[in-house]
Amino acid sequence: MSEVTSDLIDGVLSLTISRPDRKNALTNEMYAALADGLQRAEADAEVRVVVLQADGEIFSAGNDLGEFAQQSTGNGPAIRHVERFLRTLARAGKPLVAAVQGKAVGVGTTMLLHCDYVLLSEDAELIAPFINLALVPEAGSSLLMPLRIGHVRAFEMFALGEPVAARDAHAWGLANKVVARDQLRAETRRIAGLLAQKPAGALALAKGLLRDTETILGRMERESAIFSAQLRSEEAKEAFRAFAEKRSPDFSSIGRRGE
């Protein structure tokens, strides 16, 4: 069974992350499938709205850390489809609706900054543990997060990596609505259906006016270069060793820039 599934009903294309046995951790192949789905949506006039959702108890544990560890030693894939996914997400002209249950870790949180309508279940938690892994924010989040919630809250999310509960995320402006978990899919379908009935041209133009896509893409490019370099740093190698060995990392003997 595919780890990313799609279905198109009444103008709504649902892209569903379906790797619940691995907490919906995203692999390179899954990023490729998500990017393909978003590109299909842009090219298909029948698609009026895109829904991003996930099966299982949590939305996503973020990037597959096994693949991260391989990349930190120079053994990563020749093509990193995460970058194509994020660029496609940033360029999306059609409305993006996200339905989030349980934990949304790393890119599971930062991708929400590109969505136009975000629904959280009452038990949802947004977590951005990049610095805990000796990495830096990605997906344009170093620009978008402080614009959305202010510098001090963004710094807290990134530097401490502690969970932000659904109610707080809603109060801070990271989500449109919090609903009971058993109502999440139904309410998401309702909202997506309402958007699908709007004039698509006007909706796309309004979305374009609300976002400075070129600035976001520029920040993504800068983040990607720093992220890739940091992924190969001694700090990151220690973070991944510690994760594999189920211990706390020790950064005390590593220089300020991981040198």
LINCORUR-V170382 format. One record per residue. N is the residue number from 1. RES is the residue in one small letter. PHI is phi in whole degrees, -180 to 180 (* if undefined). D_FIRST is the distance of its C-alpha to the first C-alpha in Angstrom with 1 decimal. Layout:
((N | RES | PHI | D_FIRST) (N | RES | PHI | D_FIRST))
This chain:
((1 | m | * | 0.0) (2 | s | -65 | 3.8) (3 | e | -87 | 6.4) (4 | v | -136 | 8.7) (5 | t | -112 | 8.7) (6 | s | -142 | 12.0) (7 | d | -152 | 14.4) (8 | l | -117 | 18.1) (9 | i | -133 | 20.5) (10 | d | 52 | 24.2) (11 | g | 84 | 24.2) (12 | v | -108 | 21.9) (13 | l | -94 | 18.7) (14 | s | -99 | 16.4) (15 | l | -106 | 14.3) (16 | t | -116 | 12.2) (17 | i | -75 | 11.5) (18 | s | -137 | 8.8) (19 | r | -136 | 9.5) (20 | p | -64 | 12.0) (21 | d | -68 | 12.6) (22 | r | -118 | 14.1) (23 | k | 56 | 15.8) (24 | n | 56 | 13.8) (25 | a | -64 | 15.7) (26 | l | -93 | 15.2) (27 | t | -98 | 14.8) (28 | n | -59 | 16.4) (29 | e | -67 | 13.2) (30 | m | -68 | 12.3) (31 | y | -61 | 15.9) (32 | a | -62 | 15.7) (33 | a | -65 | 13.0) (34 | l | -66 | 15.2) (35 | a | -63 | 18.3) (36 | d | -60 | 17.1) (37 | g | -63 | 16.5) (38 | l | -67 | 19.9) (39 | q | -68 | 21.6) (40 | r | -60 | 20.3) (41 | a | -61 | 21.8) (42 | e | -68 | 25.1) (43 | a | -88 | 25.3) (44 | d | -102 | 24.4) (45 | a | -65 | 27.4) (46 | e | -72 | 25.5) (47 | v | -85 | 23.8) (48 | r | -112 | 26.4) (49 | v | -146 | 24.6) (50 | v | -117 | 21.4) (51 | v | -110 | 19.9) (52 | l | -107 | 18.2) (53 | q | -148 | 16.7) (54 | a | -147 | 14.4) (55 | d | -86 | 12.9) (56 | g | 92 | 14.7) (57 | e | -79 | 18.3) (58 | i | -130 | 18.8) (59 | f | -70 | 18.2) (60 | s | -169 | 17.8) (61 | a | -82 | 19.6) (62 | g | 90 | 20.2) (63 | n | -66 | 19.8) (64 | d | -65 | 18.3) (65 | l | -70 | 21.7) (66 | g | -63 | 21.0) (67 | e | -69 | 20.6) (68 | f | -58 | 23.7) (69 | a | -61 | 25.6) (70 | q | -64 | 24.9) (71 | q | -65 | 26.1) (72 | s | -67 | 29.2) (73 | t | -105 | 30.2) (74 | g | 83 | 29.7) (75 | n | -112 | 26.5) (76 | g | -79 | 24.2) (77 | p | -68 | 22.3) (78 | a | -64 | 24.6) (79 | i | -120 | 23.1) (80 | r | -93 | 22.4) (81 | h | -70 | 20.1) (82 | v | -59 | 21.0) (83 | e | -68 | 24.4) (84 | r | -66 | 23.1) (85 | f | -60 | 21.0) (86 | l | -67 | 24.1) (87 | r | -65 | 26.5) (88 | t | -66 | 24.4) (89 | l | -61 | 24.3) (90 | a | -66 | 28.1) (91 | r | -88 | 28.8) (92 | a | -54 | 26.9) (93 | g | -94 | 29.4) (94 | k | -94 | 27.6) (95 | p | -58 | 27.5) (96 | l | -112 | 24.7) (97 | v | -115 | 24.1) (98 | a | -117 | 22.4) (99 | a | -120 | 21.6) (100 | v | -121 | 21.8) (101 | q | -121 | 21.7) (102 | g | 63 | 22.7) (103 | k | -80 | 23.1) (104 | a | -124 | 22.7) (105 | v | -107 | 23.6) (106 | g | 58 | 24.9) (107 | v | -62 | 23.1) (108 | g | -61 | 21.6) (109 | t | -91 | 25.2) (110 | t | -67 | 26.6) (111 | m | -65 | 24.1) (112 | l | -66 | 25.6) (113 | l | -67 | 28.9) (114 | h | -99 | 27.7) (115 | c | -89 | 26.6) (116 | d | -93 | 29.2) (117 | y | -146 | 28.5) (118 | v | -121 | 27.0) (119 | l | -111 | 26.5) (120 | l | -117 | 26.4) (121 | s | -74 | 26.0) (122 | e | -62 | 29.1) (123 | d | -97 | 27.5) (124 | a | -68 | 26.1) (125 | e | -138 | 27.5) (126 | l | -100 | 27.6) (127 | i | -135 | 28.1) (128 | a | -125 | 29.1) (129 | p | -90 | 29.8) (130 | f | -58 | 30.2) (131 | i | -68 | 33.7) (132 | n | -60 | 32.9) (133 | l | -97 | 30.7) (134 | a | 65 | 33.6) (135 | l | -116 | 31.9) (136 | v | -127 | 32.9) (137 | p | -59 | 31.4) (138 | e | -136 | 29.2) (139 | a | 63 | 27.8) (140 | g | 77 | 31.4) (141 | s | -70 | 31.7) (142 | s | -67 | 35.0) (143 | l | -94 | 36.4) (144 | l | -75 | 34.6) (145 | m | -64 | 34.6) (146 | p | -65 | 38.4) (147 | l | -64 | 39.0) (148 | r | -80 | 37.0) (149 | i | -123 | 38.3) (150 | g | 92 | 41.2) (151 | h | -63 | 41.8) (152 | v | -67 | 42.5) (153 | r | -70 | 39.4) (154 | a | -63 | 37.2) (155 | f | -62 | 39.0) (156 | e | -61 | 38.5) (157 | m | -61 | 34.7) (158 | f | -78 | 34.4) (159 | a | -74 | 37.1) (160 | l | -93 | 36.5) (161 | g | 67 | 32.7) (162 | e | -88 | 33.3) (163 | p | -64 | 31.1) (164 | v | -107 | 32.3) (165 | a | -68 | 31.9) (166 | a | -54 | 30.8) (167 | r | -63 | 34.3) (168 | d | -68 | 35.7) (169 | a | -59 | 33.0) (170 | h | -67 | 34.0) (171 | a | -64 | 37.7) (172 | w | -79 | 37.3) (173 | g | 97 | 35.7) (174 | l | -91 | 32.2) (175 | a | -148 | 30.8) (176 | n | -85 | 32.0) (177 | k | -157 | 31.4) (178 | v | -116 | 30.5) (179 | v | -132 | 29.3) (180 | a | -62 | 28.4) (181 | r | -56 | 24.8) (182 | d | -73 | 24.4) (183 | q | -108 | 25.8) (184 | l | -62 | 23.7) (185 | r | -65 | 21.2) (186 | a | -64 | 24.0) (187 | e | -69 | 26.4) (188 | t | -63 | 24.0) (189 | r | -61 | 23.5) (190 | r | -64 | 27.3) (191 | i | -64 | 28.2) (192 | a | -62 | 25.8) (193 | g | -64 | 27.3) (194 | l | -63 | 30.7) (195 | l | -65 | 30.1) (196 | a | -65 | 28.6) (197 | q | -87 | 32.0) (198 | k | -76 | 34.1) (199 | p | -65 | 35.6) (200 | a | -62 | 32.9) (201 | g | -64 | 35.6) (202 | a | -64 | 37.6) (203 | l | -64 | 34.6) (204 | a | -65 | 33.4) (205 | l | -65 | 37.0) (206 | a | -64 | 37.5) (207 | k | -61 | 34.4) (208 | g | -62 | 35.7) (209 | l | -71 | 39.0) (210 | l | -81 | 37.6) (211 | r | -130 | 35.9) (212 | d | -96 | 37.5) (213 | t | -60 | 34.5) (214 | e | -65 | 36.5) (215 | t | -65 | 37.7) (216 | i | -63 | 34.3) (217 | l | -64 | 33.0) (218 | g | -62 | 36.1) (219 | r | -66 | 35.4) (220 | m | -58 | 31.8) (221 | e | -62 | 33.2) (222 | r | -66 | 35.8) (223 | e | -60 | 33.3) (224 | s | -60 | 31.0) (225 | a | -64 | 34.0) (226 | i | -69 | 35.1) (227 | f | -60 | 31.6) (228 | s | -63 | 31.0) (229 | a | -66 | 34.5) (230 | q | -67 | 34.1) (231 | l | -62 | 30.8) (232 | r | -96 | 32.9) (233 | s | -77 | 35.8) (234 | e | -65 | 37.2) (235 | e | -61 | 36.4) (236 | a | -66 | 32.7) (237 | k | -60 | 32.7) (238 | e | -66 | 34.5) (239 | a | -62 | 32.1) (240 | f | -74 | 29.1) (241 | r | -62 | 31.2) (242 | a | -63 | 32.1) (243 | f | -62 | 28.6) (244 | a | -64 | 27.6) (245 | e | -92 | 30.8) (246 | k | 55 | 30.5) (247 | r | -137 | 33.8) (248 | s | -79 | 35.4) (249 | p | -70 | 35.9) (250 | d | -122 | 39.5) (251 | f | -97 | 40.4) (252 | s | -65 | 44.1) (253 | s | -97 | 44.9) (254 | i | -101 | 43.0) (255 | g | -62 | 44.9) (256 | r | -56 | 44.5) (257 | r | -107 | 42.3) (258 | g | 77 | 40.5) (259 | e | -96 | 43.0))
